[in-house]
Amino acid sequence: MEADLPTEWECKKCGQLATRSDGVVGEEKVEKPVRTHWDMLRERRSIPELEDILAEQLTKLRESDRIY
């Protein structure tokens, strides 16, 4: 008797979004923007640091190509 009724749900027959007939609307959820891999990387490293790491990795790759 004290359970909260949902304001929206997926219809089992057609799959569309169903709403309550009494007009009660739920609160809008604030969605966080999607964080990409680049966003998370930029939180940890500066551009000069990333350039240094890239240069090191390119050097390693170039040296490994000489071995073969």
Secondary structure, DSSP 8 states (H G I E B T S, - for coil): ------SEEE-TTT--EEE-TT--------------HHHHHHHH--HHHHHHHHHHHHHHHHHHHHH-
